[in-house]
């Protein structure tokens, strides 16, 4: 049996580090957050610099929550300062540590997804200097898995030495600090990076690299708390496990010996993964990942609204989402035959409980909100027609929307995506009007040609070279300049 060795590499506070580098600042000493302050103080912070993490400030806060935490930190500093007055501000952590009379300051950097993608591509090119693409799996914009198994003999280096070489190359070329985990399977590599490496002291090269095999995993990780630190265990799963008196991976492993059926009852098919991971087992290999082909392809876009919108405002946003996704289909010669729409209502709808009698759920932050509206529709044929997709999406919207409720998030998904060559042909029967069908196909072809011309103009002169009138509305401004929901 082949002995595998994998690496998991994460770019430290990637977005924030890039913003520091663009300003010729050191991410390790600069207080910087990545957030779009133009969206109001409720906007979510996408990243904080390593310097700010030394204050035990968690990531993914909302901007107003972050400001509150900084205010409290400064309040404590003020008590210790001379005359209880700050003489100046600083966003440099070294200066702040040396002088208690300085007020903690910070930089707010507006997200620039195009820049982050550019940096990520540059770092990926560094990986390609050492490894074949078939041995690299891009997990996210700032994280990869690498199969090291065949490279240790090739380079006559240990896994630790090889990763040190790669990480130093990233640091010297891009000035980005990376953290790495080495494991005898993909799961152990991920845990070594996520939990061990990020909590240990830096080595003589200024790097964080940790190793786990199954034996070390049991020794080092079986007693680790909390459970939600582990890959693929969120708050919900952790809470369910705690209800079974399972608080550590060691507890879960021991529990599985005699209570496997109970775990399957509570977690379904996911129980198999939980049990394997409790024992440090992961059967999926890099080859399995590369050979996997999804049976259902989708194009999804969601928009978190800056404030609560009524249904008329929301319609304008939905139309922009439809336009964006349909252009994506046309650009890549794809078609869809299934549409899904999700509407999340705002928490402000429950301020007057007497006026709302429907179901109540909790959002990601544990706040009560009206139950989401959700619906799907099958199309008669595969299509990338903006006219048809727009019509069917709006039908869904009016079918599920409660016009009395304000809206905070809209998600649209075009599913069962296939290429033009793979699409199903329309089946004719004795009652089909051939002339009508041919005329309809002619109109669809004409529309597709028009949209392709629009794409060519946008490619040559920029995304905003052609703007619909609706794009000038306040409700929809900015959607055309987003990548993945963030500023390009």
C-alpha atoms as one frame of an Amber mdcrd trajectory, in Angstrom:
protein
   0.000   0.000   0.000   1.326   3.448  -0.928   2.333   5.752   1.907   0.902
   9.210   1.318   2.112  12.526   2.652   0.115  15.716   2.155   0.529  19.415
   2.848  -2.139  21.989   3.627  -0.981  25.578   3.072  -2.854  28.696   4.196
  -1.865  32.278   3.396  -1.892  34.145   6.704  -4.661  36.782   6.920  -4.463
  36.914   3.133  -6.701  39.879   2.227  -5.344  42.014   5.079  -1.736  41.041
   4.300  -2.169  42.033   0.638  -3.567  45.427   1.662  -0.610  45.997   4.001
   1.884  45.029   1.285   0.236  47.428  -1.198   0.868  50.198   1.362   4.487
  49.077   2.027   3.490  48.124   5.568   4.302  44.992   7.578   1.172  42.843
   8.242   2.751  41.621  11.499   2.999  45.142  12.920   0.140  47.013  11.195
  -3.416  47.251  12.504  -5.543  46.882   9.375  -8.981  45.525   8.568 -10.566
  44.773   5.192 -14.123  46.089   5.043 -16.271  48.306   2.862 -17.155  51.113
   5.271 -19.316  52.704   2.561 -21.852  49.905   3.202 -22.539  51.200   6.753
 -21.160  50.001  10.097 -23.103  46.755   9.804 -20.826  45.534   7.015 -18.873
  42.350   7.753 -15.099  42.566   8.138 -13.519  40.204   5.597 -10.090  40.031
   7.230  -7.961  41.492  10.007  -4.178  41.742  10.029  -2.029  39.416  12.198
  -1.146  42.452  14.328  -4.789  42.967  15.339  -5.148  39.276  16.192  -2.685
  39.798  19.049  -5.490  41.726  20.775  -7.647  38.552  20.605 -10.011  40.221
  18.156 -11.911  37.557  16.185 -12.362  37.782  12.436 -15.775  38.042  10.709
 -17.067  40.710  13.075 -19.295  43.478  11.842 -17.601  46.858  11.622 -19.529
  48.358  14.542 -18.585  45.349  16.739 -14.925  45.801  15.849 -15.080  49.519
  16.693 -16.650  48.657  20.061 -13.797  46.256  20.865 -11.149  48.831  19.934
 -12.997  51.412  22.044 -12.872  49.082  25.075  -9.169  48.373  24.524  -8.436
  52.099  24.362 -10.529  52.666  27.474  -8.265  50.248  29.373  -5.122  51.857
  27.946  -6.398  55.284  28.979  -6.630  54.146  32.608  -2.943  53.199  32.521
  -1.713  56.264  30.609  -0.142  59.332  32.173  -2.711  62.006  32.995  -5.308
  59.670  31.380  -4.939  61.472  28.067  -3.606  60.041  24.790  -0.833  62.087
  23.236  -1.303  60.598  19.741  -2.644  57.645  17.730  -0.794  54.778  16.063
  -1.671  51.728  13.960   1.822  50.235  14.504   1.762  47.537  17.175   5.445
  48.000  18.093   4.884  51.686  18.831   1.729  50.861  20.795   3.511  48.231
  22.889   6.307  50.655  23.741   4.096  53.617  24.656   0.864  53.217  26.652
   0.088  56.893  25.969  -0.714  56.102  22.339  -4.288  55.380  21.250  -4.861
  52.214  19.205  -5.649  53.206  15.638  -6.258  51.128  12.512  -6.570  51.309
   8.733  -9.821  50.344   6.989  -9.028  48.974   3.524 -11.777  48.630   0.939
 -11.883  45.062  -0.485 -10.353  44.597  -3.924 -11.113  41.044  -5.075  -9.392
  41.445  -8.439  -6.142  42.321  -6.642  -6.461  39.346  -4.278  -7.067  37.012
  -7.226  -3.974  38.446  -8.931  -1.836  37.789  -5.816  -3.322  34.301  -5.458
  -2.468  33.483  -9.088   1.097  34.679  -8.543   1.444  32.403  -5.505  -0.060
  29.486  -7.438   2.675  29.987 -10.054   5.212  29.495  -7.239   3.596  26.158
  -6.341   3.949  25.150  -9.997   7.731  25.635  -9.761   7.830  22.683  -7.372
   4.732  20.554  -8.033   2.664  19.227 -10.931  -0.900  20.681 -11.182  -2.315
  17.145 -10.752  -0.847  17.127  -7.218  -2.333  20.510  -6.225  -5.929  21.081
  -5.129  -6.991  24.722  -4.750  -9.306  24.689  -1.731  -9.929  28.455  -1.688
  -8.317  31.705  -2.813  -5.819  31.474   0.069  -5.518  27.735   0.735  -4.276
  24.658  -1.134  -3.689  20.946  -0.566  -0.579  19.368  -2.105   0.289  15.683
  -2.476   3.959  15.564  -1.440   4.283  11.778  -1.778   6.354  11.636  -4.976
   8.470  14.750  -4.397  10.597  13.880  -1.365  12.784  11.462  -3.328  12.832
  13.818  -6.305  14.211  16.753  -4.300  16.091  14.640  -1.707  14.396  16.684
   1.011  12.163  15.908   3.966   8.571  17.173   3.864   9.490  19.874   6.386
  12.520  20.991   4.330  10.545  21.052   1.073   7.702  23.099   2.553  10.193
  25.474   4.160  11.679  26.068   0.698   8.230  26.721  -0.837   7.004  28.982
   1.973  10.202  31.046   1.939   9.833  31.446  -1.834   6.296  32.824  -1.267
   7.570  35.132   1.479  10.497  36.514  -0.550   8.562  36.809  -3.830   5.177
  38.076  -2.611   5.921  39.124   1.010   3.028  36.907   2.128   3.465  34.720
   5.221   2.062  31.200   4.893   1.218  28.536   7.470   1.476  24.823   6.654
   0.425  21.451   7.988   1.900  18.095   6.996  -0.159  14.928   7.421  -0.300
  11.287   6.404  -3.742  12.044   4.944  -5.587  15.161   3.782  -7.547  15.529
   7.023  -4.462  15.321   9.255  -2.638  17.858   7.069  -5.578  20.251   7.441
  -5.790  19.802  11.235  -2.016  20.165  11.599  -2.282  23.501   9.798  -5.571
  24.780  11.265  -4.955  23.934  14.921  -1.330  22.976  15.634   0.664  25.273
  13.329  -1.388  28.378  14.081  -0.849  27.898  17.825   2.858  27.067  17.914
   5.891  29.359  17.976   7.498  30.349  14.688  10.614  28.432  13.651  14.080
  29.855  12.901  12.866  30.866   9.424   9.863  32.740  10.797   7.493  30.011
   9.551   4.734  27.906  11.111   4.806  24.247  10.014   3.284  21.345  11.972
   3.027  17.579  11.410   0.432  14.936  12.332   0.096  11.216  11.738  -2.636
   9.026  13.258  -0.605   8.260  16.393   0.317  11.904  17.033  -3.276  12.939
  16.302  -4.570  10.775  19.151  -1.859  12.056  21.479  -2.138  15.769  20.627
  -5.703  16.268  19.395  -7.983  13.827  21.206  -8.287  16.136  24.225  -8.443
  19.402  22.250 -11.392  21.729  22.861 -13.602  23.151  21.452 -14.840  20.674
  18.856 -15.739  23.445  16.408 -12.010  24.057  15.870 -11.961  20.868  13.818
 -12.515  20.898  10.060 -16.157  20.317   9.060 -17.522  20.627  12.608 -19.640
  23.767  12.911 -21.608  25.099  15.859 -24.661  22.981  15.037 -22.791  19.665
  14.859 -20.730  20.541  17.954 -23.936  21.249  19.905 -25.486  17.928  18.827
 -22.328  16.097  19.930 -22.324  17.890  23.282 -25.919  16.747  23.819 -24.487
  13.208  23.610 -21.819  14.168  26.198 -19.159  14.266  23.481 -16.813  17.220
  24.001 -13.570  16.074  22.332 -12.475  13.942  19.388 -11.308  11.362  21.922
 -14.835  11.266  23.376 -16.251  10.792  19.869 -13.819   7.982  18.995 -14.588
   6.076  22.197 -18.338   6.700  21.826 -18.272   5.268  18.296 -16.989   1.892
  19.519 -20.341   0.915  21.044 -22.786   3.554  19.783 -22.211   3.783  16.036
 -25.910   3.276  15.236 -26.845   6.192  17.508 -24.406   8.482  15.680 -25.953
   7.521  12.326 -29.392   8.215  13.795 -28.351  11.757  14.771 -26.069  12.664
  11.855 -27.129  10.427   8.963 -24.471   9.706   6.353 -22.280  12.447   7.866
 -21.681  10.108  10.837 -19.234   8.073   8.751 -17.038  11.127   8.214 -17.280
  12.170  11.876 -16.219   8.710  13.076 -13.337   8.481  10.596 -12.080  11.932
  11.554 -12.327  11.128  15.260  -9.815   8.327  14.635  -7.688  10.507  12.317
  -8.754   8.558   9.221  -9.398  10.077   5.775  -9.813   7.740   2.804 -10.070
  10.468   0.146  -6.837  10.985  -1.810  -5.678  13.701  -4.208  -6.415  11.336
  -7.094 -10.022  10.973  -5.852 -10.417  14.764  -5.774  -9.043  15.162  -9.292
 -11.260  12.359 -10.640 -14.429  13.709  -8.993 -16.944  15.216 -11.361 -20.026
  16.897  -9.936 -23.304  15.576 -11.288 -25.067  18.886 -10.782 -23.489  22.150
 -11.892 -24.891  25.498 -10.792 -24.267  29.211 -11.093 -25.148  31.009  -7.876
 -25.157  34.660  -6.886 -26.340  36.244  -3.647 -26.664  39.852  -2.563 -26.753
  40.956   1.076 -28.617  44.256   0.993 -27.124  47.269   2.821 -30.427  47.831
   4.639 -33.933  46.373   4.664 -35.529  46.678   1.188 -39.209  46.541   0.334
 -40.292  44.162  -2.440 -40.180  46.860  -5.147 -36.554  47.691  -4.334 -35.693
  43.989  -4.106 -37.102  43.326  -7.583 -34.509  45.698  -9.079 -31.688  43.824
  -7.332 -33.077  40.468  -8.469 -33.135  41.662 -12.088 -29.460  42.618 -11.827
 -28.622  39.157 -10.438 -30.551  37.546 -13.304 -28.695  39.689 -15.827 -25.297
  38.866 -14.307 -25.864  35.091 -14.139 -27.403  34.874 -17.612 -24.417  36.690
 -19.106 -22.193  34.135 -17.341 -24.084  31.348 -19.109 -23.781  33.003 -22.510
 -20.108  33.831 -21.970 -19.258  30.147 -21.410 -21.799  28.682 -23.887 -23.875
  27.148 -21.093 -27.602  26.623 -20.557 -29.881  25.847 -17.613 -33.261  24.198
 -17.092 -33.811  24.859 -13.381 -34.017  28.049 -11.275 -33.929  28.391  -7.473
 -34.723  31.586  -5.567 -34.138  32.286  -1.858 -35.342  35.365  -0.003 -34.116
  36.133   3.526 -36.228  38.623   5.446 -34.851  41.273   7.800 -34.939  40.985
  11.600 -36.700  44.362  11.814 -39.900  42.623  10.656 -40.245  41.147  14.154
 -40.094  44.455  16.021 -43.883  44.376  16.069 -44.717  40.727  16.756 -48.451
  41.410  16.597 -48.227  42.091  12.858 -46.351  38.869  11.986 -47.960  35.470
  12.542 -45.654  33.265  10.446 -42.793  30.917  11.292 -39.699  32.320  13.022
 -36.141  30.996  12.576 -32.660  32.119  13.691 -30.121  33.615  11.284 -26.359
  32.909  11.300 -25.948  35.309  14.221 -28.636  33.687  16.377 -31.176  36.497
  15.817 -34.854  35.801  15.230 -36.067  36.477  11.676 -39.128  35.446   9.648
 -38.667  32.100   7.894 -36.938  32.417   4.509 -38.969  32.204   1.309 -37.691
  29.490  -1.040 -38.878  28.054  -4.350 -37.634  26.331  -7.500 -38.971  25.920
 -11.008 -38.162  23.548 -13.874 -37.969  25.037 -17.366 -39.400  23.197 -20.358
 -36.075  23.247 -22.205 -32.451  24.177 -21.601 -31.948  27.895 -22.198 -29.688
  30.890 -21.663 -32.346  33.372 -22.739 -32.305  36.454 -20.524 -35.940  37.113
 -21.432 -37.093  33.629 -20.376 -34.936  33.344 -17.241 -36.043  36.827 -16.181
 -39.713  35.928 -16.699 -39.527  32.658 -14.741 -37.439  34.159 -11.915 -39.919
  37.000 -11.439 -42.773  34.482 -11.433 -41.005  32.698  -8.573 -40.462  35.974
  -6.732 -44.123  37.009  -6.844 -45.179  33.473  -5.939 -43.199  33.300  -2.665
 -42.758  36.916  -1.550 -44.612  38.376   1.423 -45.027  42.012   0.372 -45.567
  43.043   3.991 -42.026  42.010   4.959 -38.753  43.812   4.264 -35.911  41.870
   2.656 -32.224  41.603   3.629 -30.748  38.990   1.271 -31.555  37.610  -2.190
 -29.971  34.441  -3.625 -30.488  33.176  -7.169 -29.246  29.848  -8.502 -29.302
  28.546 -12.082 -28.999  24.761 -11.852 -28.454  21.645 -13.990 -26.088  23.672
 -16.132 -24.855  22.015 -19.300 -23.011  23.002 -22.464 -24.869  23.916 -25.642
 -23.660  20.666 -27.193 -25.115  18.573 -24.346 -28.515  20.284 -24.120 -31.694
  18.311 -24.643 -33.404  18.937 -27.957 -37.053  19.933 -27.890 -39.276  16.933
 -28.470 -41.997  17.399 -31.084 -45.362  15.675 -31.190 -48.384  15.608 -33.541
 -49.797  18.751 -31.968 -46.600  20.822 -32.150 -46.748  23.969 -34.262 -43.474
  23.688 -36.183 -43.610  27.259 -37.514 -44.163  28.613 -34.015 -41.264  26.554
 -32.643 -38.932  27.653 -35.441 -39.905  31.293 -34.919 -39.265  30.979 -31.177
 -35.849  29.389 -31.787 -35.014  32.183 -34.238 -35.897  34.808 -31.604 -33.796
  33.001 -28.956 -30.814  32.777 -31.325 -31.191  36.482 -32.135 -31.297  37.354
 -28.425 -28.211  35.218 -27.699 -26.327  36.932 -30.526 -27.264  40.337 -29.080
 -26.069  39.341 -25.593 -22.780  38.024 -27.020 -22.251  41.370 -28.749 -22.896
  43.039 -25.397 -20.268  40.783 -23.784 -17.722  41.684 -26.460 -18.261  45.403
 -25.835 -17.947  44.893 -22.065 -14.755  42.853 -22.538 -13.211  45.548 -24.726
 -14.369  48.691 -22.910 -15.093  47.467 -19.361 -18.051  46.100 -17.408 -19.847
  49.429 -17.303 -19.499  50.198 -21.030 -23.185  49.281 -21.417 -25.466  50.064
 -18.513 -29.136  49.281 -18.197 -31.277  52.059 -16.784 -31.929  49.893 -13.708
 -28.168  49.779 -13.033 -28.278  53.490 -12.215 -30.702  52.964  -9.329 -29.285
  53.248  -5.811 -30.601  49.754  -5.014 -28.492  48.089  -7.710 -25.415  50.300
  -7.889 -22.237  48.318  -7.362 -23.456  44.860  -8.417 -21.717  45.143 -11.781
 -18.399  45.890 -10.060 -18.507  42.940  -7.664 -16.532  39.702  -7.709 -18.046
  37.023  -5.499 -20.225  39.627  -3.822 -17.278  41.910  -2.977 -15.662  44.915
  -4.627 -13.528  44.065  -7.624
